[in-house]
Amino acid sequence: MPRAVSDGGKEHEADVASRTSSHRRMDSVQHGHGYKVGFPPKKNLLSEFSDVVRETFFADDPLRVYKDQPVSKKIWLGVQHVFPVLDWSRHYSLGKFKGDLIAGLTIASLCIPQDIGYSKLANLPAEVGLYSSFVPPLIYAVMGSSRDIAIGPVAVVSLLLGTLLQNEIDPKTHPLEYKRLAFTATFFAGVTQAALGFFRLGFIIEFLSHAAIVGFMAGAAITIALQQLKGILGIVNFTKKTDIVSVMRSVWGNVHHGWNWQTILIGVSFLAFLLVAKYIGKKNRKLFWVAAIAPLISVILSTFFVYITRADKHGVAIVKNINKGINPPSASLIYFSGPYLATGFRIGAIAGMIGLTEAIAIGRTFAALKDYQIDGNKEMVALGTMNIVGSMASCYIATGSFSRSAVNYMAGCKTAVSNVVMSIVVMLTLLLITPLFKYTPNAILASIIISAVLGLIDYESAYLIWKVDKLDFLACLGAFFGVIFASVEYGLLIAVAISLAKILLQVTRPRTALLGNLPRTTIYRNVEQYPDATKVPGLLIIRVDSAIYFTNSNYVKERILRWLRDEEDQQQDQKLPKTEVLIVELSPVIDIDTSGIHALEELLKTLEKRKIQLVLANPGSTVIEKLRAAKFTDMIGEDKIFLTVGDAVKKFAPKAVDNV
């Protein structure tokens, strides 16, 4: 910004030159000497609108790579943007393939038993879970930008989908209609995800706060684990409800005649084995493969045990037949009309948003570990496309799995080729060895699911949330208890509601602070944060820590007047000089609307009646531009607007500055 010169004539010439210069220069408010408060150049309506659109939808400036490029190059870059494989495959090498091969084989050994178990959570046939780890990973490998994420069914989305679907159709009495609705929901989950990415609306998923996600995931993990008591204990008649009260009532109601000791022996033994293997892998990162391969070993051993002992003849429930062969087409099964169209869209949108939130969080986590960037909107398009294609190939909703992605990362994956390797292994499993899973006990699948979902309970994050922000912890608890005492969908609703309520609370009740002078400086800070900061006699300095909108403008005005009233009471009690100037520090105020300006006008009138001057310090470019447009700068006087609090104090309390 230009400096004001000390000579009066030159200062006047500078002001005249500023007013007559082109709009590209910054005109300003004078206040004697030093820097001035700058006014940004005026923009027309189209420029303002384009700026808002750019910052809202194109904050990452995705078109920068196309600048100054020939048309052919722009077309090629556009194709690469949609299919990132065309970019990274040019630099692919044998060394990278070795890492991807090992990682792909490792996550395949983990995903096969998990997929069979997760399909049970969704009340779908076991082969549908395997289908969902065959086609979607191939699509993602071509379109996704994350090198580490492992694609497939996940526990939380499977439970959510199963719960919502069975509220509409009974999977036992109407299995075909249930599958059709599942494929319909998957299709619309993909449409929702792709649409959010294509229209660059990814910021919508940010409305689910981290604290709410931690609580929701922990509640979902406990709910899923409790649901697996049916398989661990061998209970046949089990409740369809997911709340903890109904589940425990069902468990203890079957204790005398519904529990099967052989099933309990298998389930508990292998659960202990899986947890020990997980502990070993966690303690020694070099032994991560122990935890990764433990589920497959458990399936092989338990299946062999049941087969040779014929435990299925003694009440041990088994998987039975898994259809052999790769994914059959299912486009004709999707409800594109009729009463289930809207139902499928609603369920798909909800499950798709949860899957999207989990996948983006996982992708960003591992991208940060390897120091590369992922494009959130591009990820959404990739995830959406793979679910749309998957719905037409007998798959249900797939997304990024944290447990598999962690194994993928630790196994040394280099690119998305690890997903391709996993997909090929799953394909071979479907073609060749699915009949071997016939005698796999349901108890082992329940054990695998329990050991997998325990990792979703992030007690360390919950404790940190408690220490940092009690309101955030309330959101965490609300989501947690909503899931375990009501249902997954109610827990999700509570999580979103509390997250939005927190935003509204912060917007409608912004923080304000009383500022004081730090000794021997011209710096003014919050007196609560800096007890040594001293108030300036005759001046009251208030900082507003938020934008001033219609939602909070009246509160901001009333809160400032309350600060003034409290200060006057204190002055009267201690016989201190009365307040003559009220300085409002506006540097944190990034924006103001007409309601905010009206509140400032009312504040100014109130203070004038009390013979107190209102002074503004450091308004931002957007704020000062709007204040000038509303002629508030004329109302308050341009000599009452300063660049810093120090400048304002220097004019209205020069003795306080001289004592510094």
C-alpha positions in Angstrom: 0.0 0.0 0.0 1.2 3.6 -0.6 2.6 5.6 2.3 1.2 9.0 3.5 3.9 11.7 3.3 4.5 14.0 6.3 4.3 17.2 4.4 0.7 18.5 4.3 0.9 19.7 0.6 2.4 16.5 -0.6 -0.2 14.6 1.4 -3.0 16.5 -0.4 -1.4 15.8 -3.8 -1.2 12.1 -3.0 -4.9 12.0 -2.1 -5.8 13.8 -5.3 -3.6 11.5 -7.4 -5.2 8.4 -5.6 -8.7 9.5 -6.5 -7.9 10.2 -10.1 -5.8 7.1 -10.8 -7.1 4.0 -12.6 -9.3 1.5 -10.8 -6.3 -0.8 -10.5 -4.8 1.4 -7.8 -6.0 1.3 -4.2 -7.6 4.5 -2.8 -7.7 4.8 0.9 -8.8 6.5 4.2 -6.3 9.0 5.7 -5.4 9.1 9.3 -2.4 11.2 9.6 0.7 9.2 8.9 1.9 5.6 8.5 0.0 3.1 6.3 -3.6 3.7 5.3 -6.7 1.5 5.2 -7.0 0.5 1.6 -10.1 0.3 -0.6 -10.1 -2.5 -3.2 -11.0 -1.5 -6.8 -14.7 -1.7 -7.5 -15.9 -4.8 -9.4 -18.9 -5.2 -11.5 -21.6 -7.8 -10.7 -20.3 -10.3 -13.2 -16.7 -10.2 -11.8 -18.0 -10.6 -8.2 -20.2 -13.6 -9.2 -17.4 -15.2 -11.2 -15.0 -14.8 -8.2 -17.6 -16.5 -5.8 -18.1 -19.4 -8.3 -14.4 -19.9 -8.7 -13.7 -19.9 -5.0 -16.6 -22.2 -4.3 -16.3 -24.8 -7.0 -12.8 -24.3 -8.4 -10.7 -23.4 -5.3 -7.9 -25.8 -6.5 -7.8 -24.1 -9.9 -8.1 -27.3 -11.9 -7.7 -25.6 -15.3 -4.3 -24.2 -14.6 -2.5 -27.1 -16.4 -4.4 -26.3 -19.6 -3.2 -22.7 -19.8 -1.1 -21.8 -22.8 -1.3 -25.4 -24.2 -2.2 -26.3 -27.8 -5.6 -27.8 -28.5 -4.2 -31.4 -28.9 -2.4 -31.1 -25.6 -5.5 -29.9 -23.9 -7.5 -32.8 -25.2 -4.8 -35.3 -24.0 -4.6 -33.6 -20.6 -8.4 -33.9 -20.3 -8.4 -37.6 -21.1 -5.6 -38.1 -18.6 -7.7 -36.2 -16.0 -10.5 -38.7 -16.4 -8.2 -41.7 -16.7 -5.1 -41.1 -14.5 -3.7 -44.5 -15.5 -2.6 -43.0 -18.8 -0.3 -40.7 -16.9 1.3 -42.9 -14.3 1.5 -46.0 -16.5 4.1 -44.3 -18.7 6.5 -44.4 -15.8 5.6 -47.9 -14.6 8.5 -50.3 -14.1 9.2 -53.9 -13.1 10.4 -52.7 -9.6 7.0 -51.1 -9.0 5.2 -54.2 -10.2 7.0 -56.4 -7.7 5.7 -54.1 -4.9 2.2 -54.1 -6.4 2.2 -57.9 -6.9 3.1 -58.6 -3.2 0.7 -56.0 -2.0 -2.1 -57.3 -4.3 -1.7 -60.9 -3.2 -1.6 -59.9 0.5 -4.8 -57.9 0.4 -6.5 -60.6 -1.7 -5.8 -63.1 1.1 -7.5 -60.6 3.5 -10.4 -59.6 1.2 -11.8 -63.0 0.3 -12.9 -64.1 3.7 -13.9 -60.5 4.6 -16.1 -60.2 1.4 -18.0 -63.4 2.3 -18.6 -62.1 5.8 -19.6 -58.5 4.7 -22.1 -59.9 2.2 -23.8 -61.6 5.2 -24.0 -58.2 6.9 -25.8 -56.8 3.9 -28.0 -59.9 3.8 -26.8 -60.8 0.3 -25.4 -64.1 -1.1 -21.7 -64.7 -0.3 -20.7 -64.5 -4.0 -22.0 -61.0 -4.3 -19.4 -59.9 -1.8 -16.7 -61.5 -4.0 -18.2 -59.9 -7.1 -17.8 -56.5 -5.5 -14.0 -57.1 -5.1 -13.6 -58.1 -8.8 -15.2 -55.4 -11.0 -15.1 -52.2 -8.9 -11.3 -52.4 -8.2 -10.6 -52.7 -12.0 -12.6 -49.5 -12.7 -10.9 -47.7 -9.9 -7.4 -48.7 -11.0 -8.1 -46.9 -14.3 -9.9 -43.8 -12.9 -8.7 -43.3 -9.3 -5.9 -41.1 -8.2 -4.9 -42.8 -4.9 -2.0 -45.2 -5.0 -2.8 -46.9 -1.7 -6.5 -47.3 -1.3 -7.9 -50.9 -1.6 -11.4 -51.1 -3.0 -14.1 -53.5 -1.9 -17.1 -54.0 0.4 -16.7 -52.5 3.9 -18.3 -53.3 7.2 -20.1 -50.1 8.0 -21.6 -49.6 4.5 -22.6 -53.3 4.4 -24.5 -53.0 7.8 -26.1 -49.7 6.8 -27.2 -51.1 3.4 -28.5 -54.3 5.0 -30.4 -52.5 7.7 -32.1 -50.0 5.3 -32.9 -52.7 2.7 -34.5 -55.2 5.1 -36.8 -52.4 6.4 -38.3 -52.4 2.9 -38.0 -56.1 1.7 -37.5 -59.3 3.7 -34.4 -61.0 2.3 -35.5 -64.4 3.3 -39.0 -64.4 1.8 -38.3 -62.2 -1.2 -34.5 -62.8 -2.0 -34.8 -61.7 -5.7 -36.6 -58.5 -5.0 -34.1 -57.8 -2.2 -31.1 -58.3 -4.6 -32.8 -56.0 -7.1 -33.2 -53.3 -4.6 -29.6 -53.7 -3.5 -28.4 -53.3 -7.1 -30.7 -50.3 -7.5 -29.3 -48.7 -4.3 -25.8 -49.4 -5.6 -26.6 -47.7 -8.9 -27.9 -44.6 -7.3 -25.0 -44.5 -4.8 -22.7 -44.4 -7.8 -24.8 -41.7 -9.4 -24.8 -39.6 -6.3 -21.0 -40.0 -5.9 -20.2 -39.2 -9.5 -22.6 -36.2 -9.6 -21.0 -34.7 -6.5 -17.6 -35.0 -8.1 -18.6 -33.9 -11.6 -20.4 -30.8 -10.2 -17.6 -30.2 -7.8 -19.8 -30.4 -4.7 -17.4 -32.5 -2.6 -17.5 -29.9 0.1 -20.9 -31.3 1.1 -19.4 -34.3 2.8 -17.4 -31.9 5.0 -20.6 -31.2 6.9 -20.0 -34.5 8.7 -17.4 -33.5 11.3 -14.4 -35.6 12.3 -15.8 -36.0 15.8 -19.2 -37.2 14.4 -17.4 -39.7 12.1 -15.3 -41.0 15.1 -18.5 -41.6 17.1 -20.5 -43.0 14.2 -17.7 -45.5 13.3 -17.2 -46.6 16.9 -21.0 -47.1 17.4 -21.2 -48.9 14.0 -18.3 -51.2 15.0 -20.0 -52.2 18.3 -23.3 -52.7 16.5 -21.6 -54.9 13.9 -19.7 -56.9 16.6 -22.9 -57.5 18.5 -24.7 -58.6 15.4 -22.0 -61.3 15.0 -23.0 -62.9 18.3 -25.6 -64.7 16.2 -22.8 -66.5 14.3 -20.4 -66.9 17.3 -23.1 -68.4 19.5 -24.9 -70.3 16.8 -28.3 -68.7 17.4 -30.9 -69.4 14.8 -33.7 -67.1 15.7 -32.0 -63.7 16.1 -33.5 -60.2 16.1 -33.5 -58.2 12.9 -33.1 -55.0 15.0 -29.6 -53.5 15.5 -30.0 -51.6 18.7 -28.0 -53.0 21.7 -31.1 -53.6 23.9 -32.9 -55.7 21.2 -29.7 -57.6 20.4 -28.8 -58.4 24.1 -32.4 -59.4 24.7 -32.2 -61.8 21.8 -28.9 -63.2 22.9 -29.9 -63.9 26.5 -33.4 -65.1 25.4 -31.7 -67.9 23.6 -29.2 -68.8 26.3 -30.9 -72.1 27.4 -31.9 -73.6 24.1 -30.4 -71.5 21.3 -26.6 -71.6 21.9 -24.5 -74.2 20.2 -21.3 -75.2 22.1 -19.5 -76.4 19.0 -20.1 -73.2 17.3 -18.9 -71.2 20.3 -15.8 -73.3 20.5 -14.9 -72.6 16.8 -15.9 -68.9 17.0 -14.1 -68.0 20.2 -10.9 -70.0 19.4 -10.4 -68.4 16.0 -11.4 -65.0 17.3 -8.6 -65.3 19.8 -6.2 -66.4 17.1 -7.2 -63.4 14.9 -6.8 -60.9 17.7 -3.3 -62.3 18.6 -2.3 -62.1 14.9 -3.5 -58.6 14.8 -1.6 -57.7 17.9 1.6 -59.2 16.5 1.2 -57.2 13.2 0.6 -54.0 15.2 3.6 -54.4 17.5 6.0 -55.3 14.7 5.3 -53.6 11.4 7.5 -56.1 9.6 5.1 -58.8 10.6 2.1 -57.1 9.1 1.5 -60.1 6.9 0.7 -62.2 9.9 -2.5 -60.2 10.6 -3.2 -60.0 6.8 -3.1 -63.7 6.2 -4.7 -64.8 9.5 -8.3 -64.6 8.2 -7.6 -66.8 5.2 -5.7 -69.3 7.4 -8.7 -69.3 9.8 -11.1 -70.0 7.0 -9.0 -72.9 5.7 -8.4 -74.5 9.1 -12.0 -74.1 10.3 -13.5 -75.4 7.0 -11.2 -78.4 7.1 -12.1 -79.0 10.8 -15.9 -78.8 10.0 -15.5 -81.1 7.0 -13.6 -83.9 8.7 -15.8 -83.8 11.9 -19.1 -83.1 10.1 -19.8 -80.5 12.7 -22.5 -79.2 10.4 -24.6 -82.3 11.4 -24.4 -81.1 15.0 -25.8 -77.6 14.6 -22.8 -75.7 13.3 -24.1 -73.3 10.6 -22.1 -73.3 7.4 -21.9 -71.1 4.3 -23.2 -73.9 2.0 -23.0 -73.2 -1.7 -21.3 -70.2 -3.2 -22.2 -69.8 -6.9 -19.2 -70.5 -9.2 -18.3 -68.2 -12.0 -17.7 -64.5 -12.5 -20.2 -61.7 -12.2 -23.4 -62.2 -14.2 -25.0 -59.0 -15.7 -27.6 -57.3 -13.5 -28.6 -54.1 -15.4 -32.0 -55.6 -16.1 -32.6 -56.2 -12.4 -32.2 -52.5 -11.4 -35.5 -50.7 -10.6 -35.7 -47.8 -13.1 -39.4 -47.4 -12.5 -42.0 -48.4 -10.0 -42.4 -47.9 -6.2 -38.8 -49.1 -5.4 -37.1 -46.5 -7.6 -37.4 -43.7 -5.0 -36.6 -46.1 -2.2 -33.4 -47.3 -4.0 -32.4 -43.7 -4.6 -32.8 -42.8 -1.0 -30.9 -45.8 0.3 -28.2 -45.4 -2.3 -27.7 -41.7 -1.6 -27.3 -42.3 2.1 -25.0 -45.3 1.8 -23.1 -43.6 -1.0 -22.3 -40.6 1.1 -21.0 -42.7 3.9 -18.8 -44.7 1.5 -17.6 -41.5 0.0 -16.7 -40.0 3.3 -14.7 -43.1 4.3 -12.9 -43.4 1.0 -11.9 -39.8 0.8 -10.6 -39.8 4.4 -8.6 -43.0 3.7 -7.2 -41.7 0.4 -6.1 -38.4 2.0 -4.5 -40.2 5.0 -2.2 -42.4 2.9 -1.5 -39.6 0.4 -0.2 -37.5 3.2 2.0 -40.4 4.4 3.6 -40.7 0.9 3.6 -36.9 0.2 1.3 -36.8 -2.9 -2.0 -35.1 -3.6 -5.3 -36.7 -4.5 -8.1 -34.8 -6.2 -11.3 -35.2 -4.0 -13.7 -34.5 -6.9 -11.8 -36.8 -9.2 -12.0 -39.5 -6.6 -15.7 -39.0 -6.3 -16.2 -39.5 -10.0 -14.0 -42.6 -9.9 -15.9 -44.1 -7.0 -19.2 -43.3 -8.5 -18.4 -44.7 -11.9 -17.1 -48.0 -10.4 -20.4 -48.4 -8.4 -22.5 -47.6 -11.4 -20.7 -50.2 -13.4 -20.7 -52.6 -10.4 -24.5 -52.3 -10.1 -24.8 -53.7 -13.6 -22.4 -56.6 -12.7 -24.1 -58.0 -9.6 -22.0 -55.9 -7.2 -23.2 -54.0 -4.2 -21.6 -50.7 -2.9 -17.8 -50.8 -2.8 -15.6 -48.2 -1.4 -12.1 -47.8 0.2 -11.5 -50.2 3.1 -9.2 -48.9 5.9 -8.0 -52.3 7.1 -7.2 -53.4 3.5 -5.7 -50.1 2.6 -3.4 -50.2 5.6 -2.2 -53.6 4.7 -1.8 -52.5 1.1 0.3 -49.6 2.2 2.5 -51.7 4.6 2.9 -54.4 2.0 4.7 -51.8 -0.2 2.2 -51.0 -3.0 3.4 -48.5 -5.5 0.3 -47.9 -7.7 -3.3 -48.9 -8.2 -2.0 -52.1 -9.9 -2.3 -53.8 -6.5 -6.0 -53.5 -6.9 -5.8 -55.2 -10.2 -3.8 -58.1 -8.8 -6.3 -58.4 -6.0 -9.1 -58.4 -8.5 -7.5 -61.2 -10.6 -7.1 -63.3 -7.5 -10.7 -62.8 -6.6 -11.7 -63.7 -10.2 -9.7 -67.0 -10.0 -11.3 -67.7 -6.7 -14.8 -67.3 -8.3 -13.9 -69.4 -11.2 -12.0 -72.3 -9.5 -12.4 -72.6 -5.7 -15.7 -71.3 -4.5 -17.1 -74.8 -3.9 -14.3 -75.3 -1.3 -16.0 -72.7 0.9 -19.1 -74.9 1.2 -18.2 -76.1 4.7 -16.9 -72.8 6.0 -18.6 -72.2 9.3 -20.5 -68.9 9.8 -18.8 -68.6 13.2 -15.4 -68.0 11.5 -16.9 -65.3 9.3 -18.4 -63.7 12.4 -14.9 -63.8 14.1 -13.3 -62.2 11.1 -15.8 -59.4 11.0 -15.4 -58.8 14.8 -11.6 -58.6 14.5 -11.8 -56.3 11.6 -14.3 -53.8 13.0 -12.6 -53.5 16.4 -10.1 -51.3 14.5 -12.9 -48.8 13.9 -13.1 -47.9 17.6 -10.6 -45.0 17.7 -10.6 -44.4 21.5 -7.4 -42.3 21.2 -9.1 -39.8 18.9 -12.2 -39.8 21.1 -10.0 -38.9 24.1 -8.2 -36.2 22.1 -11.6 -34.7 21.1 -12.6 -34.7 24.7 -9.5 -32.8 25.7 -9.6 -30.3 22.9 -13.3 -29.5 22.3 -16.2 -30.6 24.6 -18.8 -29.5 22.1 -17.1 -31.8 19.5 -17.1 -34.6 22.0 -20.8 -34.1 22.4 -21.2 -34.6 18.7 -19.0 -37.8 19.0 -21.2 -39.1 21.8 -24.4 -38.3 20.1 -23.5 -40.2 17.0 -22.1 -43.1 19.1 -25.2 -43.5 21.3 -27.5 -42.9 18.4 -26.1 -45.9 16.5 -25.9 -48.4 19.4 -29.2 -47.5 21.1 -31.3 -46.7 18.1 -30.1 -47.7 14.7 -27.4 -46.9 12.1 -29.6 -44.5 10.2 -30.6 -42.6 13.4 -27.0 -42.5 14.5 -26.1 -41.0 11.1 -28.9 -38.5 11.3 -27.8 -37.5 14.8 -24.2 -37.1 13.6 -25.3 -34.8 10.8 -27.7 -32.9 13.0 -25.1 -32.2 15.7 -22.5 -31.2 13.2 -24.9 -28.7 11.6 -26.0 -27.5 15.0 -22.4 -26.8 16.0 -21.9 -24.8 12.8 -25.1 -22.8 13.5 -24.0 -22.2 17.1 -20.6 -20.9 16.0 -22.2 -18.7 13.3 -25.0 -17.3 15.5 -22.8 -16.9 18.6 -19.4 -15.8 17.5 -16.6 -15.1 20.0 -15.7 -11.6 20.9 -12.7 -10.5 23.0 -11.6 -7.6 25.1 -8.1 -6.4 24.0 -5.3 -4.9 26.1 -1.9 -3.5 25.4 1.1 -5.8 25.9 3.7 -3.9 28.0 6.4 -2.0 26.1 4.8 -2.8 22.7 2.1 -1.5 20.4 0.5 -4.9 20.2 -3.0 -5.4 21.5 -4.2 -8.9 22.5 -7.0 -10.7 24.4 -6.7 -9.9 28.1 -7.9 -13.4 29.0 -5.1 -15.0 27.0 -2.5 -12.5 28.1 -3.1 -11.5 31.7 -0.2 -8.9 31.5 -2.1 -7.0 28.8 -3.4 -3.7 30.2 -6.5 -1.7 29.2 -6.0 1.8 27.9 -7.7 4.4 30.1 -10.7 5.9 28.4 -10.7 3.4 25.6 -12.5 0.1 25.2 -11.0 -2.2 22.5 -13.2 -5.2 21.3 -12.3 -7.8 18.7 -15.0 -9.6 16.8 -13.8 -13.1 15.8 -16.3 -14.0 13.0 -18.0 -12.7 9.9 -21.0 -10.5 10.7 -24.1 -11.8 9.0 -27.9 -11.7 9.6 -27.6 -14.7 11.8 -25.3 -13.0 14.4 -25.4 -9.3 13.7 -27.8 -8.5 16.6 -25.8 -10.7 18.9 -22.5 -9.0 18.0 -24.1 -5.6 18.7 -25.6 -6.7 22.0 -22.3 -8.4 23.0 -20.3 -5.2 22.3 -22.7 -3.2 24.4 -22.5 -5.7 27.2 -18.7 -5.4 27.2 -19.2 -1.6 27.4 -21.8 -2.0 30.3 -19.5 -4.3 32.2 -16.6 -1.9 31.7 -18.6 1.1 32.9 -19.7 -0.8 36.0 -16.0 -1.5 36.7 -15.0 2.1 36.1 -17.7 3.3 38.5 -16.7 0.9 41.2 -12.9 1.7 40.8 -13.5 5.4 40.0 -11.6 5.1 36.7 -11.9 7.4 33.7 -15.0 6.9 31.7 -14.9 5.3 28.3 -14.8 7.9 25.5 -13.8 5.8 22.5 -14.9 2.2 21.6 -12.5 0.6 19.1 -13.8 -2.5 17.2 -11.0 -4.6 15.8 -12.3 -6.1 12.5 -9.3 -8.1 11.2 -11.0 -11.5 11.8 -14.2 -10.3 10.2 -13.9 -11.7 6.7 -17.3 -10.6 5.5 -20.4 -8.6 6.4 -23.9 -8.4 5.0 -26.5 -5.7 5.1 -27.8 -6.9 8.5 -24.3 -6.6 9.9 -23.9 -3.1 8.5 -27.3 -2.2 10.0 -26.2 -3.5 13.3 -23.1 -1.3 13.1 -25.3 1.7 12.3 -27.5 1.0 15.4 -24.3 0.6 17.5 -23.0 3.9 16.2 -26.3 5.7 17.1 -26.4 4.1 20.6 -22.8 5.2 21.3 -23.4 8.7 20.0 -26.3 9.1 22.6 -23.7 8.2 25.3 -21.2 10.6 23.8 -18.8 7.7 23.0 -17.0 7.6 19.7 -17.0 4.4 17.5 -13.7 3.6 15.8 -13.0 0.7 13.4 -9.6 -0.9 13.1 -8.2 -3.0 10.2 -11.4 -3.9 8.2 -10.6 -6.3 5.4 -11.1 -5.5 1.7 -14.5 -7.1 1.5 -15.7 -5.4 4.6 -14.5 -1.9 3.9 -15.8 -2.2 0.3 -19.3 -3.0 1.6 -19.1 -0.3 4.3 -18.3 2.3 1.7 -21.0 1.1 -0.7 -23.5 1.4 2.2 -22.1 4.9 3.0 -21.3 3.8 6.5 -17.7 5.2 6.1 -19.3 8.6 5.5 -21.6 8.1 8.5 -18.8 7.2 10.9 -16.2 9.5 9.3 -13.2 8.3 7.4 -11.0 9.7 10.2 -12.4 6.9 12.4 -11.1 4.0 10.4 -7.6 2.9 11.1 -5.2 0.2 9.8 -4.3 -1.0 13.3 -5.5 -0.7 16.8 -2.2 0.9 17.6 -2.8 3.7 15.1 -6.3 4.3 16.7 -4.9 4.4 20.2 -2.1 6.7 19.1 -4.7 9.3 17.9 -7.2 9.0 20.7 -4.9 8.2 23.6 -1.5 9.6 22.7 -0.3 9.5 26.3 -0.8 5.8 26.4 1.4 5.4 23.3 4.1 7.8 24.7 4.4 5.6 27.8 5.3 2.6 25.7 
